[in-house]
Amino acid sequence: MIEENNRKVKVFRLHGGILRTSQALKLGIHPRDLYRMRDGGKIVQLSRGVYRLAEMEELNQSDLTTDATRVTDGVVCLISALSFHEITTQIPHEVHMAIPRRKESPRIDYPPVRAFHFSDETLSAGVEIHDLGGVKVKIFSREKTVADCFKFRNRIGLDVALESLKMCLKCNGSRAQILKYARVCRVEKVITPYLEAID
């Protein structure tokens, strides 16, 4: 029994210490084993259907890692990405995730997710992969996030977009990259006057 438990712990370790229930099933871990491991203190339930090895240190950006594990084709965007890159004073109360245009919005109780539908072109542009506590998380780059904020300014606020632009440039963000992604997002005409007004 101990050897079997060690095998299951090893499966978790081999996959970065975090598994969704569906992943665990594919890897030969039965749901009742997950409950036993949870009740025995071997794993911690991060949210519905997502488990982390208890021996792992508390993850940095745990809300991002939890939701990225559950929304596998999503990319952290907008205020969540601004916060990750430290180019906003906004405090995110939900995880902003970009998802494919035709995909249904994920139903996740905690951490709460706010989905934004992106075209294939805008979803694939400016994606960076960051290792957060052993979990690979897709997050848009600083410059792409600024362009996205202008695209979604009616939903998140023009003040947020303007602040992100100023803070990105202050942190040596690339004007050329911002314009490149503004073209991809079709907001070049919107963003250019603001970009030119900032020294």
C-alpha positions as CSV (number, residue, x, y, z in Angstrom):
1,M,0.0,0.0,0.0
2,I,2.8,2.4,0.9
3,E,4.6,1.5,-2.3
4,E,1.4,2.2,-4.3
5,N,1.0,5.6,-2.5
6,N,4.6,6.4,-3.4
7,R,3.9,5.6,-7.0
8,K,1.0,8.1,-7.1
9,V,3.1,10.8,-5.4
10,K,5.8,10.1,-8.0
11,V,3.2,10.6,-10.8
12,F,2.3,14.0,-9.3
13,R,6.0,14.9,-9.1
14,L,6.6,14.0,-12.7
15,H,3.9,16.4,-13.8
16,G,5.0,19.5,-11.9
17,G,3.2,18.6,-8.6
18,I,-0.3,19.7,-9.9
19,L,-2.9,17.5,-11.7
20,R,-6.5,17.9,-12.7
21,T,-8.8,14.9,-12.0
22,S,-9.0,14.1,-15.7
23,Q,-5.2,14.0,-16.0
24,A,-4.9,11.9,-12.9
25,L,-7.4,9.4,-14.3
26,K,-5.4,9.1,-17.6
27,L,-2.3,8.5,-15.5
28,G,-3.9,5.6,-13.6
29,I,-5.0,7.4,-10.4
30,H,-8.6,6.6,-9.4
31,P,-10.8,9.4,-8.0
32,R,-11.1,7.5,-4.6
33,D,-7.2,7.5,-4.5
34,L,-7.3,11.2,-5.0
35,Y,-9.7,11.6,-2.1
36,R,-7.6,9.3,0.1
37,M,-4.5,11.3,-0.7
38,R,-6.3,14.5,0.1
39,D,-7.7,13.2,3.3
40,G,-4.3,11.8,4.2
41,G,-2.6,15.1,3.7
42,K,-0.6,14.0,0.7
43,I,-2.3,16.4,-1.7
44,V,-4.1,19.7,-1.3
45,Q,-7.2,20.6,-3.3
46,L,-6.6,24.0,-4.9
47,S,-10.0,24.2,-6.5
48,R,-12.7,21.9,-7.9
49,G,-10.8,19.2,-9.8
50,V,-7.3,20.5,-9.3
51,Y,-4.8,19.0,-6.8
52,R,-1.3,19.9,-5.7
53,L,1.3,17.9,-3.8
54,A,1.3,19.0,-0.2
55,E,5.1,18.7,0.0
56,M,5.5,21.4,-2.6
57,E,6.1,25.0,-1.4
58,E,3.1,27.3,-1.7
59,L,3.1,28.3,-5.4
60,N,3.9,31.9,-6.5
61,Q,1.0,33.4,-8.4
62,S,-1.1,30.4,-7.3
63,D,-4.3,31.7,-8.8
64,L,-2.7,31.9,-12.2
65,T,-1.2,28.4,-12.0
66,T,-4.5,26.9,-10.8
67,D,-6.6,28.4,-13.6
68,A,-3.9,27.9,-16.2
69,T,-4.0,24.2,-15.3
70,R,-7.7,24.1,-15.8
71,V,-7.9,26.3,-18.9
72,T,-5.2,24.6,-21.0
73,D,-5.8,26.5,-24.2
74,G,-6.1,29.9,-22.4
75,V,-3.5,32.7,-22.0
76,V,-3.3,35.0,-19.0
77,C,-4.3,38.4,-20.2
78,L,-5.3,42.0,-19.5
79,I,-5.3,43.0,-15.8
80,S,-3.9,39.6,-14.6
81,A,-1.0,39.9,-17.1
82,L,-0.4,43.6,-16.2
83,S,-0.2,42.6,-12.6
84,F,2.2,39.7,-13.4
85,H,4.5,42.1,-15.3
86,E,4.0,44.8,-12.5
87,I,2.8,47.5,-14.9
88,T,-0.5,48.4,-13.2
89,T,-1.8,49.7,-9.9
90,Q,-4.9,47.6,-10.3
91,I,-5.5,44.7,-8.0
92,P,-7.0,41.7,-9.9
93,H,-10.0,40.2,-8.2
94,E,-10.3,37.5,-10.8
95,V,-8.0,35.8,-13.3
96,H,-8.3,37.3,-16.8
97,M,-7.9,34.5,-19.4
98,A,-7.9,34.9,-23.2
99,I,-9.6,31.9,-24.9
100,P,-10.4,31.0,-28.5
101,R,-13.3,32.9,-30.0
102,R,-15.5,29.8,-30.5
103,K,-14.8,28.3,-27.1
104,E,-17.4,28.4,-24.3
105,S,-16.3,30.4,-21.3
106,P,-15.0,28.1,-18.5
107,R,-17.1,27.6,-15.4
108,I,-14.6,27.8,-12.5
109,D,-15.8,28.7,-9.0
110,Y,-12.4,29.5,-7.5
111,P,-10.2,31.2,-8.3
112,P,-12.8,33.1,-10.4
113,V,-12.0,33.4,-14.1
114,R,-13.2,36.1,-16.4
115,A,-12.8,34.9,-20.0
116,F,-12.1,37.2,-23.0
117,H,-12.6,35.7,-26.5
118,F,-9.7,36.3,-28.9
119,S,-9.3,35.6,-32.6
120,D,-6.7,32.9,-33.5
121,E,-4.3,35.6,-34.6
122,T,-4.5,37.7,-31.4
123,L,-4.5,34.6,-29.2
124,S,-1.2,33.3,-30.7
125,A,0.7,36.7,-30.8
126,G,3.0,37.7,-28.0
127,V,2.6,34.6,-25.8
128,E,5.4,33.9,-23.3
129,I,5.7,30.8,-21.2
130,H,6.6,31.4,-17.6
131,D,7.5,28.7,-15.0
132,L,5.6,29.4,-11.9
133,G,6.5,27.0,-9.2
134,G,7.1,24.2,-11.7
135,V,3.9,24.9,-13.7
136,K,4.2,26.3,-17.2
137,V,1.8,29.2,-17.6
138,K,1.1,31.1,-20.8
139,I,1.1,34.9,-20.3
140,F,1.0,37.6,-22.9
141,S,4.1,39.8,-23.0
142,R,4.1,43.3,-21.6
143,E,3.7,45.0,-25.0
144,K,1.0,42.6,-26.2
145,T,-0.9,43.1,-23.0
146,V,-0.8,46.9,-23.5
147,A,-2.3,46.5,-27.0
148,D,-4.9,44.2,-25.6
149,C,-5.9,46.7,-23.0
150,F,-6.6,49.3,-25.7
151,K,-8.6,46.7,-27.6
152,F,-10.7,45.9,-24.6
153,R,-10.7,49.5,-23.2
154,N,-14.5,49.6,-23.1
155,R,-14.6,46.5,-20.8
156,I,-11.6,47.3,-18.5
157,G,-11.5,51.1,-18.8
158,L,-9.4,53.5,-20.9
159,D,-7.7,54.7,-17.7
160,V,-6.3,51.2,-17.1
161,A,-5.0,51.0,-20.7
162,L,-3.3,54.4,-20.4
163,E,-1.7,53.5,-17.1
164,S,-0.4,50.3,-18.6
165,L,1.1,52.1,-21.6
166,K,2.9,54.7,-19.4
167,M,4.2,52.1,-16.9
168,C,5.3,49.7,-19.7
169,L,7.4,52.5,-21.3
170,K,8.8,53.5,-17.9
171,C,10.0,49.9,-17.5
172,N,11.8,50.1,-20.8
173,G,9.0,48.5,-22.8
174,S,9.5,48.6,-26.6
175,R,7.5,51.2,-28.5
176,A,8.0,49.3,-31.7
177,Q,6.6,46.1,-30.1
178,I,3.6,47.9,-28.7
179,L,2.9,49.3,-32.3
180,K,3.4,45.8,-33.8
181,Y,0.8,44.3,-31.4
182,A,-1.5,47.3,-31.8
183,R,-1.6,46.5,-35.6
184,V,-2.4,42.8,-34.8
185,C,-5.2,44.0,-32.4
186,R,-6.4,46.6,-34.9
187,V,-5.9,49.5,-32.4
188,E,-2.9,51.2,-34.0
189,K,-4.9,54.4,-34.8
190,V,-6.3,54.5,-31.2
191,I,-2.9,53.9,-29.4
192,T,-0.6,56.0,-31.7
193,P,-1.7,59.5,-30.4
194,Y,-1.2,58.4,-26.8
195,L,2.2,56.8,-27.6
196,E,3.3,60.0,-29.3
197,A,2.2,62.1,-26.4
198,I,4.5,60.2,-23.9
199,D,8.1,61.2,-23.9
